[in-house]
Amino acid sequence: MNISIISVGKLKEKYLKMGIDEYVKRLSSYAKVDLIEVADEKAPEQLSEAEMEIVKKKEGERILSKIPDGTYVYALAIEGKMKTSEEFAEGLEKLMTYGTSKIAFVIGGSLGLHKDVLNRANEKISFGRMTFPHQLMRLILLEQIYRGFRIMKGEPYHK
């Protein structure tokens, strides 16, 4: 299983890097994990709707360029489907059972994901209706992927 986490922006916070590195290490016995960062589009604080669309489009093009053909894509989006950890694990297990070897999770920038990325996604998932910093979402996502593998294998961790 090859898992890519494609996210907008560079991770700078040391404490998040440490947590992410820990979960990538834990996941290494289950899957190969690639962390792919695409540049965020520089923009002023106050943007019009049209300017926001341009920023999301440019970031979206960068994201889409990192998704190989044949990859199952999960887009993290506030309007996505909320799942329990067990449902999430079940979805991953079904993909593996039916021969999907490449999975990508996409985390947008501060403005979210462009419609082209959402349209490319096989599935949109949400971690709740709250807004989280996209850098923190990397850590939360990796923890849930790790939890999912532990659930699939019937190993202790998930409570």
C-alpha positions as CSV (number, residue, x, y, z in Angstrom):
1,M,0.0,0.0,0.0
2,N,1.4,3.4,-1.0
3,I,-0.2,6.4,0.8
4,S,0.5,10.0,-0.2
5,I,-0.5,12.9,1.9
6,I,-0.6,15.9,-0.5
7,S,-0.9,19.2,1.3
8,V,-0.6,22.9,0.6
9,G,2.1,24.9,2.4
10,K,5.3,24.1,4.1
11,L,5.2,22.7,7.6
12,K,7.3,24.9,9.9
13,E,6.2,24.0,13.5
14,K,8.7,21.7,15.1
15,Y,6.2,20.1,17.4
16,L,3.9,19.1,14.5
17,K,6.9,17.8,12.5
18,M,7.8,15.6,15.5
19,G,4.3,14.2,15.8
20,I,4.0,13.6,12.0
21,D,7.4,11.9,12.0
22,E,6.3,9.6,14.8
23,Y,3.1,8.5,12.9
24,V,5.0,8.0,9.6
25,K,7.5,5.8,11.5
26,R,4.6,3.8,13.1
27,L,2.9,3.4,9.7
28,S,6.0,2.1,8.0
29,S,5.2,-1.5,9.0
30,Y,1.8,-1.2,7.2
31,A,2.4,1.1,4.3
32,K,4.8,3.3,2.5
33,V,3.9,6.9,3.3
34,D,4.9,9.9,1.2
35,L,4.4,13.5,2.5
36,I,4.1,15.8,-0.5
37,E,4.0,19.6,0.0
38,V,2.9,21.9,-2.7
39,A,3.6,25.6,-2.5
40,D,0.8,27.8,-1.2
41,E,-0.1,30.8,-3.4
42,K,1.0,34.1,-1.9
43,A,-2.0,36.4,-1.4
44,P,-3.0,39.4,0.7
45,E,-5.2,38.9,3.8
46,Q,-8.3,40.4,2.2
47,L,-9.3,38.8,-1.1
48,S,-12.3,39.1,-3.3
49,E,-14.3,36.0,-4.3
50,A,-12.6,36.1,-7.7
51,E,-9.1,36.4,-6.2
52,M,-9.9,33.5,-3.8
53,E,-10.9,31.4,-6.8
54,I,-7.6,32.2,-8.6
55,V,-5.6,31.2,-5.5
56,K,-7.5,27.9,-5.1
57,K,-7.2,27.2,-8.8
58,K,-3.4,27.6,-8.8
59,E,-3.0,25.5,-5.6
60,G,-5.4,22.9,-7.1
61,E,-3.3,22.6,-10.2
62,R,-0.2,22.0,-8.1
63,I,-2.1,19.3,-6.1
64,L,-3.4,17.6,-9.2
65,S,0.0,17.4,-10.8
66,K,1.1,15.2,-7.8
67,I,-1.6,12.6,-8.2
68,P,-0.7,9.7,-10.5
69,D,-3.2,8.0,-12.6
70,G,-4.9,5.1,-10.9
71,T,-4.7,6.7,-7.5
72,Y,-7.8,6.6,-5.2
73,V,-8.2,10.1,-3.8
74,Y,-9.6,11.3,-0.5
75,A,-10.2,15.0,-0.4
76,L,-10.4,16.4,3.1
77,A,-13.3,18.9,2.9
78,I,-15.6,20.4,5.5
79,E,-18.6,19.3,3.3
80,G,-17.3,15.7,3.1
81,K,-18.7,12.7,4.8
82,M,-18.0,12.3,8.5
83,K,-16.9,8.8,9.5
84,T,-16.1,6.9,12.6
85,S,-12.6,5.5,12.9
86,E,-14.1,2.0,12.3
87,E,-15.8,3.2,9.1
88,F,-12.6,4.9,7.9
89,A,-10.7,1.6,8.6
90,E,-13.3,-0.4,6.8
91,G,-13.0,1.9,3.7
92,L,-9.2,1.5,3.6
93,E,-9.5,-2.2,4.0
94,K,-12.0,-2.5,1.1
95,L,-9.6,-0.5,-1.1
96,M,-6.7,-2.8,-0.2
97,T,-8.9,-5.9,-0.7
98,Y,-9.9,-4.9,-4.2
99,G,-6.4,-4.2,-5.3
100,T,-6.0,-0.4,-4.8
101,S,-2.4,0.1,-4.1
102,K,-2.2,3.9,-4.3
103,I,-4.2,6.2,-2.1
104,A,-3.8,9.9,-1.8
105,F,-5.2,12.2,0.9
106,V,-5.4,15.8,-0.1
107,I,-5.4,18.7,2.4
108,G,-6.0,22.2,0.9
109,G,-4.6,25.5,2.0
110,S,-6.3,28.1,4.2
111,L,-9.0,28.8,1.5
112,G,-9.8,25.1,1.0
113,L,-9.7,23.0,-2.2
114,H,-10.6,24.1,-5.7
115,K,-13.5,22.4,-7.4
116,D,-11.2,20.6,-9.8
117,V,-9.5,18.8,-6.9
118,L,-12.9,18.0,-5.3
119,N,-14.1,16.7,-8.7
120,R,-11.0,14.5,-9.0
121,A,-11.6,13.0,-5.6
122,N,-13.1,9.6,-5.3
123,E,-14.4,10.5,-1.9
124,K,-14.7,13.6,0.3
125,I,-14.2,13.1,4.0
126,S,-14.6,15.5,6.9
127,F,-13.1,15.4,10.4
128,G,-16.0,17.5,11.7
129,R,-17.6,20.8,11.0
130,M,-14.9,22.7,12.9
131,T,-12.0,24.4,11.0
132,F,-8.5,23.1,11.8
133,P,-5.2,24.6,10.7
134,H,-4.2,22.6,7.6
135,Q,-0.8,21.9,9.2
136,L,-2.4,20.3,12.2
137,M,-4.7,18.3,9.9
138,R,-1.7,16.4,8.6
139,L,-1.0,15.1,12.1
140,I,-4.7,14.3,12.8
141,L,-5.0,12.5,9.5
142,L,-1.8,10.4,10.0
143,E,-3.0,9.4,13.5
144,Q,-6.4,8.2,12.0
145,I,-4.7,6.3,9.2
146,Y,-2.5,4.6,11.8
147,R,-5.6,3.9,14.0
148,G,-7.3,2.5,10.9
149,F,-4.5,0.0,10.3
150,R,-4.5,-1.1,13.9
151,I,-8.3,-1.6,13.7
152,M,-7.9,-3.6,10.5
153,K,-5.3,-5.9,12.1
154,G,-7.2,-6.3,15.3
155,E,-4.2,-4.9,17.2
156,P,-4.5,-2.9,20.5
157,Y,-4.5,0.8,20.3
158,H,-8.0,1.8,19.3
159,K,-10.3,2.3,22.3
